[in-house]
Amino acid sequence: MEQRDLIKDQLEIFGKALSKVLGNFLSLKNAPNSDLAFEQTNQQLKTELDIDVDLILEISPQQLTSYLLEKKIPPPHLETLIEYFVEMGEHTLKQDTAKGKSILTKTLEMYKVLDLNTNTYSFERREKEQKIQHLLQHQ
């Protein structure tokens, strides 16, 4: 019972930290220099949650699966993280098409990892994936 409470507490702490980091991002996102918002958020994810965005963007799909499973990010939090990557990909697409496509492709790979960790089928998630695929095909 105590171990379950400890795990539950750790998940809550992770969720709160992720919410804080992404809340900061949302407040900075509409600033004149939104690139700075992404840089700061990436740094916060690395220092506060040990999630290396740059590494995620560089590694192969197999390494990505291992990395995300190793981090033991609960599915709802992983989905939130993916949404951040989608924001980053859409933003980057406007400035650097190739890099933006690379980021959006990585989000599709992250969705595959998410599917491995959940037992439910999400129509909403499928719609998001289709939106990403549409962006990739029409750029």
Accessible surface in RSA format (square Angstrom, percent):
REM  Atomic radii and reference values for relative SASA: ProtOr
REM  Chains: A
REM  Algorithm: Lee & Richards
REM  Probe-radius: 1.40
REM  Slices: 20
REM RES _ NUM      All-atoms   Total-Side   Main-Chain    Non-polar    All polar
REM                ABS   REL    ABS   REL    ABS   REL    ABS   REL    ABS   REL
RES MET A   1   182.80  94.7 135.99  90.0  46.81 111.5 116.85  99.3  65.95  87.4
RES GLU A   2   151.42  86.9 143.81 108.8   7.60  18.1  57.74 111.7  93.68  76.5
RES GLN A   3   131.74  73.7 124.74  91.2   7.01  16.7  39.94  85.0  91.80  69.6
RES ARG A   4   180.64  75.8 175.66  89.5   4.98  11.8  51.63  70.6 129.01  78.2
RES ASP A   5    66.26  46.4  65.93  65.6   0.33   0.8  22.45  52.8  43.81  43.7
RES LEU A   6   102.17  56.9  99.69  71.3   2.48   6.2 101.48  71.3   0.69   1.8
RES ILE A   7    85.03  48.4  85.03  63.3   0.00   0.0  85.03  61.2   0.00   0.0
RES LYS A   8   117.40  57.3 115.27  70.7   2.14   5.1  60.09  54.1  57.31  61.0
RES ASP A   9    71.26  49.9  70.07  69.7   1.19   2.8  16.18  38.1  55.08  54.9
RES GLN A  10   101.41  56.7  95.77  70.0   5.64  13.4  32.63  69.4  68.78  52.2
RES LEU A  11    71.27  39.7  70.62  50.5   0.65   1.6  71.00  49.9   0.27   0.7
RES GLU A  12    81.98  47.1  74.14  56.1   7.84  18.7  37.02  71.6  44.97  36.7
RES ILE A  13   117.11  66.6 115.56  86.1   1.55   3.7 116.35  83.8   0.76   2.1
RES PHE A  14    35.87  17.9  33.27  20.6   2.59   6.7  35.76  21.7   0.11   0.3
RES GLY A  15     8.40  10.4   0.00   N/A   8.40  10.4   7.49  20.5   0.91   2.0
RES LYS A  16   148.53  72.5 139.60  85.7   8.92  21.2  91.52  82.4  57.00  60.7
RES ALA A  17    21.74  20.0  16.87  26.0   4.86  11.1  21.43  30.2   0.31   0.8
RES LEU A  18     2.83   1.6   2.83   2.0   0.00   0.0   2.83   2.0   0.00   0.0
RES SER A  19    75.16  63.5  62.62  83.6  12.54  28.9  36.31  77.3  38.85  54.4
RES LYS A  20   118.36  57.7 106.74  65.5  11.62  27.7  79.79  71.8  38.56  41.1
RES VAL A  21     0.00   0.0   0.00   0.0   0.00   0.0   0.00   0.0   0.00   0.0
RES LEU A  22    18.74  10.4  18.74  13.4   0.00   0.0  18.74  13.2   0.00   0.0
RES GLY A  23    35.02  43.2   0.00   N/A  35.02  43.2  27.59  75.7   7.43  16.6
RES ASN A  24    51.07  35.2  50.08  48.4   0.99   2.4   9.87  23.7  41.20  39.8
RES PHE A  25     3.65   1.8   3.61   2.2   0.04   0.1   3.64   2.2   0.01   0.0
RES LEU A  26   103.51  57.6  94.44  67.6   9.07  22.8  94.70  66.5   8.81  23.7
RES SER A  27    87.97  74.3  52.46  70.0  35.51  81.8  52.50 111.8  35.47  49.7
RES LEU A  28    63.56  35.4  63.28  45.3   0.28   0.7  63.45  44.6   0.11   0.3
RES LYS A  29    56.49  27.6  50.96  31.3   5.53  13.2  25.85  23.3  30.64  32.6
RES ASN A  30   128.93  88.9  96.41  93.2  32.53  78.3  36.55  88.0  92.38  89.3
RES ALA A  31    42.25  38.8  27.48  42.4  14.78  33.6  34.62  48.7   7.64  20.2
RES PRO A  32   148.60 108.3 104.27  95.1  44.33 161.1 118.68  98.0  29.92 186.0
RES ASN A  33    86.51  59.7  78.66  76.0   7.84  18.9  31.76  76.4  54.75  52.9
RES SER A  34    21.09  17.8  19.40  25.9   1.69   3.9   7.05  15.0  14.04  19.7
RES ASP A  35    60.23  42.2  57.74  57.5   2.49   5.9  21.05  49.6  39.18  39.1
RES LEU A  36    84.10  46.8  83.16  59.5   0.94   2.4  83.85  58.9   0.24   0.7
RES ALA A  37     1.80   1.7   0.48   0.7   1.32   3.0   0.94   1.3   0.86   2.3
RES PHE A  38    15.19   7.6  15.19   9.4   0.00   0.0  15.19   9.2   0.00   0.0
RES GLU A  39   112.39  64.5 104.38  79.0   8.01  19.1  41.71  80.7  70.68  57.7
RES GLN A  40    75.33  42.1  70.80  51.7   4.53  10.8  28.61  60.9  46.72  35.4
RES THR A  41     0.76   0.5   0.76   0.8   0.00   0.0   0.00   0.0   0.76   1.2
RES ASN A  42    28.92  19.9  26.63  25.7   2.29   5.5  11.31  27.2  17.61  17.0
RES GLN A  43   100.02  55.9  97.32  71.1   2.70   6.4  45.51  96.9  54.51  41.3
RES GLN A  44    43.53  24.3  43.25  31.6   0.28   0.7  17.31  36.8  26.22  19.9
RES LEU A  45     0.00   0.0   0.00   0.0   0.00   0.0   0.00   0.0   0.00   0.0
RES LYS A  46   101.65  49.6  95.18  58.4   6.47  15.4  50.35  45.3  51.30  54.6
RES THR A  47    93.88  66.8  57.25  58.0  36.63  87.3  55.35  74.3  38.54  58.3
RES GLU A  48    73.44  42.2  43.25  32.7  30.18  71.9  28.75  55.6  44.69  36.5
RES LEU A  49    21.57  12.0   6.97   5.0  14.60  36.7  12.58   8.8   8.98  24.2
RES ASP A  50    91.53  64.1  90.20  89.8   1.33   3.1  30.24  71.2  61.29  61.1
RES ILE A  51     0.92   0.5   0.92   0.7   0.00   0.0   0.92   0.7   0.00   0.0
RES ASP A  52    30.28  21.2  30.02  29.9   0.25   0.6   8.02  18.9  22.26  22.2
RES VAL A  53     2.13   1.4   0.36   0.3   1.77   4.3   0.36   0.3   1.77   4.8
RES ASP A  54    87.63  61.4  85.20  84.8   2.44   5.8  21.51  50.6  66.12  65.9
RES LEU A  55    66.90  37.3  64.60  46.2   2.30   5.8  66.18  46.5   0.73   2.0
RES ILE A  56     0.00   0.0   0.00   0.0   0.00   0.0   0.00   0.0   0.00   0.0
RES LEU A  57    39.01  21.7  24.65  17.6  14.37  36.1  24.65  17.3  14.37  38.7
RES GLU A  58   137.80  79.1 102.86  77.8  34.94  83.2  42.77  82.7  95.03  77.6
RES ILE A  59    21.37  12.2  16.26  12.1   5.11  12.3  18.98  13.7   2.39   6.5
RES SER A  60    42.77  36.1  33.32  44.5   9.45  21.8  36.48  77.7   6.30   8.8
RES PRO A  61    65.31  47.6  63.36  57.8   1.95   7.1  63.97  52.8   1.33   8.3
RES GLN A  62   133.79  74.8 126.13  92.2   7.66  18.2  67.76 144.2  66.03  50.1
RES GLN A  63   101.86  57.0  96.73  70.7   5.12  12.2  33.57  71.5  68.28  51.8
RES LEU A  64     0.34   0.2   0.34   0.2   0.00   0.0   0.34   0.2   0.00   0.0
RES THR A  65    36.48  25.9  36.48  37.0   0.00   0.0  21.81  29.3  14.66  22.2
RES SER A  66    71.30  60.2  63.22  84.4   8.08  18.6  36.32  77.3  34.98  49.0
RES TYR A  67    26.66  12.4  23.32  13.3   3.34   8.7  24.78  18.6   1.88   2.3
RES LEU A  68     3.51   2.0   0.73   0.5   2.78   7.0   0.73   0.5   2.78   7.5
RES LEU A  69    76.28  42.5  65.56  46.9  10.72  26.9  67.46  47.4   8.82  23.7
RES GLU A  70   124.94  71.7 101.00  76.4  23.94  57.0  44.92  86.9  80.02  65.3
RES LYS A  71    51.37  25.1  29.11  17.9  22.25  53.0  17.42  15.7  33.95  36.2
RES LYS A  72   167.23  81.6 146.35  89.8  20.88  49.7  99.69  89.7  67.54  71.9
RES ILE A  73     8.33   4.7   1.04   0.8   7.28  17.6   1.60   1.2   6.73  18.3
RES PRO A  74    21.16  15.4  15.05  13.7   6.11  22.2  21.16  17.5   0.00   0.0
RES PRO A  75    40.39  29.4  40.11  36.6   0.28   1.0  40.39  33.3   0.00   0.0
RES PRO A  76    89.48  65.2  79.46  72.4  10.02  36.4  85.73  70.8   3.75  23.3
RES HIS A  77    40.95  22.4  40.95  28.5   0.00   0.0  24.20  24.9  16.75  19.5
RES LEU A  78     1.45   0.8   1.45   1.0   0.00   0.0   1.45   1.0   0.00   0.0
RES GLU A  79    35.45  20.4  35.45  26.8   0.00   0.0   9.18  17.8  26.26  21.4
RES THR A  80    50.07  35.6  49.21  49.9   0.86   2.0  25.55  34.3  24.52  37.1
RES LEU A  81     1.24   0.7   1.24   0.9   0.00   0.0   1.24   0.9   0.00   0.0
RES ILE A  82     0.00   0.0   0.00   0.0   0.00   0.0   0.00   0.0   0.00   0.0
RES GLU A  83    71.56  41.1  69.46  52.6   2.10   5.0  23.90  46.2  47.67  38.9
RES TYR A  84     5.39   2.5   0.93   0.5   4.46  11.6   4.54   3.4   0.85   1.0
RES PHE A  85     0.00   0.0   0.00   0.0   0.00   0.0   0.00   0.0   0.00   0.0
RES VAL A  86    20.02  13.2  20.02  18.1   0.00   0.0  20.02  17.4   0.00   0.0
RES GLU A  87    58.55  33.6  56.45  42.7   2.10   5.0  11.77  22.8  46.77  38.2
RES MET A  88    10.53   5.5  10.53   7.0   0.00   0.0   4.16   3.5   6.38   8.5
RES GLY A  89     0.00   0.0   0.00   N/A   0.00   0.0   0.00   0.0   0.00   0.0
RES GLU A  90    44.22  25.4  42.09  31.8   2.13   5.1  17.94  34.7  26.28  21.5
RES HIS A  91    35.78  19.6  33.45  23.2   2.33   6.0  21.40  22.1  14.39  16.7
RES THR A  92    15.52  11.0  15.47  15.7   0.05   0.1   6.63   8.9   8.89  13.4
RES LEU A  93    12.40   6.9   7.31   5.2   5.08  12.8   7.46   5.2   4.94  13.3
RES LYS A  94   176.87  86.3 135.16  82.9  41.71  99.3  91.60  82.4  85.27  90.8
RES GLN A  95   116.17  65.0  76.38  55.8  39.79  94.7  41.58  88.5  74.59  56.6
RES ASP A  96    66.02  46.2  60.66  60.4   5.36  12.7  21.93  51.6  44.08  44.0
RES THR A  97    62.61  44.5  57.47  58.3   5.14  12.2  30.28  40.7  32.33  48.9
RES ALA A  98    76.33  70.2  62.71  96.8  13.62  31.0  68.84  96.9   7.49  19.8
RES LYS A  99   115.86  56.5 109.94  67.5   5.93  14.1  58.25  52.4  57.62  61.4
RES GLY A 100     0.00   0.0   0.00   N/A   0.00   0.0   0.00   0.0   0.00   0.0
RES LYS A 101    63.07  30.8  63.02  38.7   0.05   0.1  29.15  26.2  33.92  36.1
RES SER A 102    59.34  50.1  48.55  64.8  10.78  24.8  29.72  63.3  29.62  41.5
RES ILE A 103     3.97   2.3   3.97   3.0   0.00   0.0   3.97   2.9   0.00   0.0
RES LEU A 104     0.00   0.0   0.00   0.0   0.00   0.0   0.00   0.0   0.00   0.0
RES THR A 105    58.40  41.5  58.34  59.1   0.06   0.2  46.24  62.1  12.16  18.4
RES LYS A 106    13.61   6.6  13.26   8.1   0.35   0.8   7.92   7.1   5.69   6.1
RES THR A 107     0.00   0.0   0.00   0.0   0.00   0.0   0.00   0.0   0.00   0.0
RES LEU A 108    25.36  14.1  24.84  17.8   0.52   1.3  24.84  17.4   0.52   1.4
RES GLU A 109    30.92  17.8  29.27  22.1   1.65   3.9  12.41  24.0  18.51  15.1
RES MET A 110     0.00   0.0   0.00   0.0   0.00   0.0   0.00   0.0   0.00   0.0
RES TYR A 111     0.57   0.3   0.57   0.3   0.00   0.0   0.00   0.0   0.57   0.7
RES LYS A 112   138.88  67.8 135.67  83.2   3.20   7.6  82.96  74.7  55.92  59.6
RES VAL A 113     2.71   1.8   2.64   2.4   0.07   0.2   2.64   2.3   0.07   0.2
RES LEU A 114     0.23   0.1   0.23   0.2   0.00   0.0   0.23   0.2   0.00   0.0
RES ASP A 115    47.05  33.0  33.76  33.6  13.30  31.4  22.40  52.7  24.65  24.6
RES LEU A 116   123.25  68.6  89.30  63.9  33.95  85.3  93.65  65.8  29.60  79.7
RES ASN A 117    56.36  38.9  29.33  28.3  27.03  65.1  14.26  34.3  42.10  40.7
RES THR A 118    28.65  20.4  11.93  12.1  16.72  39.8  15.53  20.9  13.12  19.8
RES ASN A 119   161.28 111.2 119.45 115.4  41.84 100.7  36.47  87.8 124.81 120.6
RES THR A 120    99.15  70.5  86.74  87.9  12.40  29.6  76.66 103.0  22.48  34.0
RES TYR A 121   135.09  63.1 105.22  59.9  29.87  77.7  82.11  61.7  52.99  65.3
RES SER A 122    27.54  23.3  21.80  29.1   5.74  13.2  17.13  36.5  10.41  14.6
RES PHE A 123   153.30  76.7 149.15  92.4   4.15  10.8 149.15  90.4   4.15  11.9
RES GLU A 124   109.99  63.1 104.64  79.2   5.35  12.7  38.32  74.1  71.68  58.5
RES ARG A 125    10.24   4.3  10.24   5.2   0.00   0.0   0.00   0.0  10.24   6.2
RES ARG A 126    55.71  23.4  55.53  28.3   0.17   0.4  32.24  44.1  23.47  14.2
RES GLU A 127   115.91  66.5 109.68  83.0   6.23  14.8  36.40  70.4  79.51  64.9
RES LYS A 128    55.02  26.8  52.91  32.5   2.10   5.0  46.09  41.5   8.93   9.5
RES GLU A 129    23.66  13.6  23.66  17.9   0.00   0.0   4.34   8.4  19.31  15.8
RES GLN A 130   114.37  64.0 109.66  80.1   4.71  11.2  32.19  68.5  82.18  62.3
RES LYS A 131   115.61  56.4 108.54  66.6   7.06  16.8  74.58  67.1  41.02  43.7
RES ILE A 132     1.43   0.8   1.43   1.1   0.00   0.0   1.43   1.0   0.00   0.0
RES GLN A 133    81.50  45.6  80.69  59.0   0.81   1.9  16.89  35.9  64.61  49.0
RES HIS A 134   103.11  56.4 100.92  70.1   2.19   5.6  62.82  64.7  40.29  46.9
RES LEU A 135    38.74  21.6  38.04  27.2   0.70   1.8  38.74  27.2   0.00   0.0
RES LEU A 136    33.07  18.4  25.60  18.3   7.47  18.8  25.91  18.2   7.16  19.3
RES GLN A 137   138.09  77.2 103.16  75.4  34.92  83.1  39.42  83.9  98.67  74.8
RES HIS A 138   116.70  63.8  89.48  62.2  27.22  69.6  68.46  70.6  48.24  56.1
RES GLN A 139   100.22  56.0  56.18  41.1  44.04 104.8  24.17  51.4  76.05  57.7
END  Absolute sums over single chains surface
CHAIN  1 A     8529.4       7416.5       1112.9       4680.2       3849.3
END  Absolute sums over all chains
TOTAL          8529.4       7416.5       1112.9       4680.2       3849.3
